Amino acid sequence: MTQGQSRWFASCAVAAILVAGYSTSAFSQTQLTKSPLSKTKPETDAKIIHASHPALVASVLRLHAGSAAWRQAIDDLAATGRRALLVTPDQVRVADSAGGPAKPFDDRVLAEVQPIPGENGTVDLVVVVVNVELLEVLHARNGRMFDLDADLDRILAHEVYGHALPYLLRGHMSGRCADPAPGQRATDACAIQRENEVRVELGLGRRDDYGLNGLALARRNHR
């Protein structure tokens, strides 16, 4: 991954993420079910993956419809009470480690996953930030917006199915499913393997490297 590509992904941030309008220590089931997903998906899905941005809602619907692996993970989580929250950068603030005011999310980052740990490392909530606006800008520069939906599905396959759901399925920080370590083949990494499960089911191709090269927008730029 090049330096320019690496700045766009931060799969597991160290800084705490504060979600505007919510308390990360007290997400009630009622709050999480107030989602457009609840109108078009099984009730259990809306309780587990909450999104408000229309593009994220649509992507989750496509992933649910096309991936048996995705649906099985949702089924496995149905009785646990654990949740994933999909947000855009304008909905979050990043806690200052020095105790200062919370900061805006870095709008140069394309996607980031942040588990919210409880006592003894338990995880009942994972926040997934997806910069839909940045993705739209990157596609618009190439004049090929028709690839946008497929790339958004690829991003959610990685960030949600590859990273967020393993934390939730384990219910603990030990459920971490990592990106490739230095010197490791991308296809040997846990998160890439999980991402490819969903990609294959949706006909989105297999990912065999790391960075933006897994997206259609990067392949066009390299031609």
DAURSUL-V554856 format. One record per residue. N is the residue number from 1. RES is the residue in three letters. SS is DSSP state (alpha for helix, beta for strand, coil for the rest). NEAR is the number of other ideal C-beta (glycine too) atoms within 8 Angstrom. Layout:
N_RES_SS_NEAR, N_RES_SS_NEAR
This chain:
1_MET_coil_8, 2_THR_coil_6, 3_GLN_alpha_5, 4_GLY_alpha_6, 5_GLN_alpha_12, 6_SER_alpha_9, 7_ARG_coil_8, 8_TRP_coil_11, 9_PHE_beta_13, 10_ALA_beta_8, 11_SER_coil_11, 12_CYS_coil_10, 13_ALA_coil_9, 14_VAL_coil_3, 15_ALA_coil_8, 16_ALA_coil_8, 17_ILE_beta_16, 18_LEU_beta_10, 19_VAL_beta_11, 20_ALA_coil_8, 21_GLY_coil_4, 22_TYR_coil_8, 23_SER_coil_5, 24_THR_coil_12, 25_SER_coil_4, 26_ALA_coil_5, 27_PHE_coil_11, 28_SER_coil_6, 29_GLN_alpha_7, 30_THR_alpha_6, 31_GLN_alpha_9, 32_LEU_alpha_13, 33_THR_alpha_11, 34_LYS_coil_7, 35_SER_coil_11, 36_PRO_coil_9, 37_LEU_alpha_14, 38_SER_alpha_10, 39_LYS_alpha_5, 40_THR_alpha_6, 41_LYS_coil_11, 42_PRO_coil_5, 43_GLU_alpha_8, 44_THR_alpha_9, 45_ASP_alpha_12, 46_ALA_alpha_14, 47_LYS_alpha_11, 48_ILE_alpha_13, 49_ILE_beta_12, 50_HIS_beta_16, 51_ALA_beta_13, 52_SER_coil_9, 53_HIS_coil_11, 54_PRO_alpha_6, 55_ALA_alpha_8, 56_LEU_alpha_15, 57_VAL_alpha_13, 58_ALA_alpha_9, 59_SER_alpha_12, 60_VAL_alpha_16, 61_LEU_alpha_11, 62_ARG_alpha_11, 63_LEU_alpha_16, 64_HIS_alpha_12, 65_ALA_alpha_6, 66_GLY_alpha_9, 67_SER_coil_14, 68_ALA_alpha_6, 69_ALA_alpha_10, 70_TRP_alpha_13, 71_ARG_alpha_9, 72_GLN_alpha_8, 73_ALA_alpha_11, 74_ILE_alpha_13, 75_ASP_alpha_8, 76_ASP_alpha_8, 77_LEU_alpha_12, 78_ALA_coil_9, 79_ALA_coil_4, 80_THR_coil_8, 81_GLY_coil_6, 82_ARG_coil_10, 83_ARG_beta_14, 84_ALA_beta_14, 85_LEU_beta_14, 86_LEU_beta_13, 87_VAL_beta_14, 88_THR_coil_11, 89_PRO_alpha_13, 90_ASP_alpha_6, 91_GLN_alpha_9, 92_VAL_beta_13, 93_ARG_beta_10, 94_VAL_beta_14, 95_ALA_coil_9, 96_ASP_coil_9, 97_SER_coil_5, 98_ALA_coil_4, 99_GLY_coil_4, 100_GLY_coil_4, 101_PRO_coil_4, 102_ALA_coil_7, 103_LYS_beta_7, 104_PRO_beta_7, 105_PHE_coil_13, 106_ASP_coil_8, 107_ASP_coil_9, 108_ARG_coil_6, 109_VAL_coil_14, 110_LEU_coil_9, 111_ALA_beta_15, 112_GLU_beta_13, 113_VAL_beta_14, 114_GLN_beta_13, 115_PRO_beta_13, 116_ILE_beta_13, 117_PRO_beta_7, 118_GLY_coil_8, 119_GLU_alpha_4, 120_ASN_alpha_4, 121_GLY_alpha_9, 122_THR_beta_10, 123_VAL_beta_17, 124_ASP_beta_11, 125_LEU_beta_12, 126_VAL_beta_15, 127_VAL_beta_15, 128_VAL_beta_17, 129_VAL_beta_15, 130_VAL_beta_16, 131_ASN_coil_12, 132_VAL_alpha_11, 133_GLU_alpha_9, 134_LEU_alpha_11, 135_LEU_alpha_15, 136_GLU_alpha_10, 137_VAL_alpha_8, 138_LEU_alpha_9, 139_HIS_alpha_13, 140_ALA_alpha_8, 141_ARG_alpha_6, 142_ASN_alpha_9, 143_GLY_coil_5, 144_ARG_coil_7, 145_MET_alpha_8, 146_PHE_alpha_5, 147_ASP_alpha_11, 148_LEU_alpha_10, 149_ASP_alpha_10, 150_ALA_alpha_9, 151_ASP_alpha_13, 152_LEU_alpha_14, 153_ASP_alpha_13, 154_ARG_alpha_15, 155_ILE_alpha_13, 156_LEU_alpha_16, 157_ALA_alpha_16, 158_HIS_alpha_16, 159_GLU_alpha_14, 160_VAL_alpha_15, 161_TYR_alpha_16, 162_GLY_alpha_15, 163_HIS_alpha_15, 164_ALA_alpha_14, 165_LEU_alpha_13, 166_PRO_alpha_13, 167_TYR_alpha_16, 168_LEU_alpha_17, 169_LEU_alpha_10, 170_ARG_alpha_9, 171_GLY_coil_11, 172_HIS_beta_9, 173_MET_alpha_10, 174_SER_alpha_6, 175_GLY_alpha_12, 176_ARG_coil_9, 177_CYS_coil_10, 178_ALA_coil_9, 179_ASP_coil_8, 180_PRO_coil_11, 181_ALA_coil_7, 182_PRO_coil_4, 183_GLY_coil_3, 184_GLN_coil_8, 185_ARG_coil_6, 186_ALA_alpha_11, 187_THR_alpha_9, 188_ASP_alpha_8, 189_ALA_coil_14, 190_CYS_alpha_9, 191_ALA_alpha_13, 192_ILE_alpha_16, 193_GLN_alpha_10, 194_ARG_alpha_13, 195_GLU_alpha_14, 196_ASN_alpha_11, 197_GLU_alpha_11, 198_VAL_alpha_15, 199_ARG_alpha_13, 200_VAL_alpha_9, 201_GLU_alpha_11, 202_LEU_alpha_12, 203_GLY_coil_6, 204_LEU_coil_10, 205_GLY_coil_5, 206_ARG_coil_6, 207_ARG_coil_13, 208_ASP_coil_5, 209_ASP_coil_7, 210_TYR_coil_10, 211_GLY_coil_11, 212_LEU_alpha_10, 213_ASN_alpha_11, 214_GLY_alpha_10, 215_LEU_coil_10, 216_ALA_alpha_9, 217_LEU_alpha_13, 218_ALA_alpha_12, 219_ARG_alpha_9, 220_ARG_alpha_10, 221_ASN_alpha_7, 222_HIS_coil_6, 223_ARG_coil_4
